[in-house]
Amino acid sequence: MRLKEDREVKILLTKRLAGIARGCFLLLLVGALLTAASTAVSAQVAPLAPRWLAGTPPPPVETFADGLARHHIDLTETALIAALTDPDGEVRSLAAAQLAAMDDHPALTAILDRLDVEPDPQVQVNLAGAATWLGSNRALDRLQRLCQNLNVPSTARLDAARYVSNKELLTCFSAVEQIEQSEQDASIRVLALEAAVNYPGQSERTKALAVSALTDRDPTVRIAAIEALRTLHATGAVDALSRALQVEDDDTAREHLRAAIRVLRLPKAEQ
């Protein structure tokens, strides 16, 4: 993305616009996620990558500045750089995100220095994501390694994959596929399908992944697969959807199947 476009996205981010277009650059859905994490498990650090369903607007979110205000952190460069070493991983993540949103390129060295010693995998992803926004190839390389690392939690791997996909690199798509096919937690399999749908240039592989997920044991995953195919206008998947409808025993999933089949059978202009 060109420099002018980067700046426009950052302006949107700091003004808390509610209508964020699908596929915007990184660091958009932090507020609601960070708030939920801070009230649930204090040791858990929420991701900063977007996680909204394809085709639906994200909810109103807390800005990075608001999140830092909760922790009584000033928005000066000096205070934010100091916050990169805060004991709270949420603060470290927010500080890096705010520095990136401020387009503070001189702070990049401090973010990378912290990244080198950061023990929390999710915070590593958040720091590296902020650093890539400031143009760091070193951080981008770290994200590509993190998404492929089976010892990193799946949620952090998916967030790393989202950041990498924003650079239109294919490196992490195989990790997204692997997580969707092997992760035990159904909610994470859903997140993997959402990440796949929004991965640039991988619609055919995503369609194949979604068709396979139509037989998932969990109805929420099957519904996510149906909606992925509908979002991708996968007219070639109508037969697979029809077969799935014949054996589907969940009423909600059946309704999604009927709706998707109906829409995908329409002429493309009417879809």
N, C-alpha and C positions, 0 to 999 in steps of 0.2 A: 504494500500500500504506500502511496506517495506520502511525502512529509506533510503536505497540505491536508490530506485526508486524515492522517494520524492526529493532527491538531484539532480538526473538526470533531473527531470522535471524542477526544479528551474534553473538549468544551461541553459536548452533550453530557458526558459522564458527570462532570462537576456541577452541572445545572440540574441534575436529577430529573431529566425528562422521562416521563412515564412511557411514552411510545417508542421503545427501542426496536429498530428493525432486526429481523432474524438474521443471524450471521454477523452481527457487529463484531468489532475487534474485541480483544480480551478485557477482563476485569470489570464486568458489568453488574453481576448479580450479588455482590458481596454483602450488602446490608442485611437482608433477611436471613441469609445463611449464617453470617457471623453472629447475629443476635441469637439465633436458635442455638448455636454452639455454646455461646457464653452462658446460656440459661440451662443447658443440659449437662454436658460433661466438660469441666473446665480444662481438662488436658487435651481435649479434641480441638483441633484447629480446622476451621471451615475453609473450603476452597474459595478462590476468587474468580474462577472461570465460570462462564455462563452455563446455566443448567435448565433453561426453560424448554418446554415442549415445542417442537417444530410447529410454526404457524400460530402460536399463541403469544400474546405480549407478556413480558415479565411483570410481576407485581411491583408496586412502588418500593424503592429500596432506600436504605440509609447510605449516604455518601461516605467516602473514606474519611472526610473531614469530621463528619458527625460521629463516626466510629472512634476516631482518635479523641474527640472531645469527651466521649464517655470515659476514656482512660486518662483524661486530663493531660493530653499531649498537645503542645503548641504546634502550629503549622509552619514554624520557621525551619529552614534547612538544617540548622544546628540541632534543633530539638528532634527533628525526624531522623537524622543520622544517628543521634544518640539512642533513639527508640529502636533502632535495628538490633540492639543488643539487649532489649528488654527481656525479662524472664518469661513474659507471656508471649506465646507464639502468635496469638491474634494481633498483638501490638506490632510485632516484627513484620507481619504480613501487611498490615494496614499502613505502616510507615513506608514500606517499599512501594506499595501501590500509590500512595499519595505523592511520593517523590516522582514516580513515573507520570502521574496525572498532571503534575506541575511542569513536566518536560524538563526536569532538573538533570541534565546530562552530567554535570560535575559530580553528582551524587552516585553515579554508576559504579565508580570504584568501590565506594563503601558498601553498596548492595552486593557486589561480587565478592568482596572480602567476607561479608557475613555468610553468603552462600557457601563459601568454601568450608566453613566450620559449622554450618547449621545441621543439627542432628535429626530434626523432625522432617520426615519425607514430605508431608503436605506443605509445610512452610518452605521447604526447598523448592517445591513447585511454584508456590506463590512468589517467592523472591525471584526465581528464574523467569517467571512470566513477566514480572515488572521490568526486569533487566532487558528482556527481549524487546519490550516496548521502547526502551531507550537505545535499541539498536545493537545489543550484545549478541554476537554469534557464539561466544563462549557459553552464555546462558542457554541459547537455543540448542547447542550440543548436549548440555546437561539435561534438558527436557527430553530430548530424544533418547537418552540413556535411561532416564527415569521411567518413561512409558514402557520400555521393554523389560524393565527389571521386575522379575516375578516376586522378589522379596519386598517390593513396595506395595502398600495397600492399593486395591483396585480403584478406589475413588481417586486417589492421588494420580495413579497412572492415567485414568481417563481425563483428569484435568490437564495433565501434561500433554496428552494427545490433542486436546482442544486448542491449547496454545500453539502447538506445532501445526495443526491443521489451518490455523489462521495465517500461517506463512505459506500455505499451499504446498506443503511438503508431505509426501506419502509415507514417511518413515513410521508413523505410529498407527496407521490404520490396521495393520496386522495385530497390534496389541488390543485395539478395540474389538476386533473379531474374536480374539482369544478370550477376552473377558466375558463377552456375551455368551460364548459357547461353554465356558467352564465355571464361571462364578456361581457359588451356591446361593447367594443372596439375590432373590428375584428383583428387588428394587435396584440393585446395581446392574443386573442384566438389562433392565429398562433404561437406565442411564447410558449404557453402552449402545443401545439401539438409537437413542436420541443423538449421541455423539456421532454415530455413523451417518445418520440422516444429514447432519450438518457438515460432514467432511467433504470439502470441495473435490470434485472430479472422481468420486468413488460411488456414484449412484448405482452402477451395475452390481458391484460387490455388495453394496448395502441392500439392494433388492434381494440378492441371493441369501444374505444373512437373515433378512426379515422373513422370507419364505420359509427358511428352516425353522425360525422361531415361532411359526404358526402352530407348531406341535409342542411348544414348551409346556411343561407341567403346570406352570402358574398362569392363571388367566390374565393377570395384569401385564405379563410379558407378551402374551398372545395379542392383547389389545394394542400394546405398543407396536408390535410387529405389523398389525393391520393398519394402524395409523401411519406408520413409516411408509408402507406401500402406497397408501392413499396420497400422502404428501409428495412422494416421488412420481406420482401419476403412472404407476406401474401397471399399465394396461395388460401387459403380458402375464401378470400374476392373477388374473381373474379366475382362471381354472383352478389354481392352487387355493385361492380364497373360497371358491365354491366347494371344493373338496373338504376344506376345513369346516365350512358351515354344516356339512352333512354329519360331522362327528362332534361338533362343539356342544358341550353340555352346560356352559355358563351363559345365562340369559344376557348379561351385559355384553359379553364378547360376541354373541350371536347378533345383537343389534349393530355392533360395530362392523361385523362382517357384511351384513345386509346393506348397510349404508355405503361401505367401501365398494362393494360389487356394483351397486346401483350407480355410483359416481363414475367409476372406472369404465363402465359400459357406455357412458355418454360420449358424444363427440368431444374431442379435446377442447374445442373452443367453449363448450358448456361446462367443463369440469372446473 
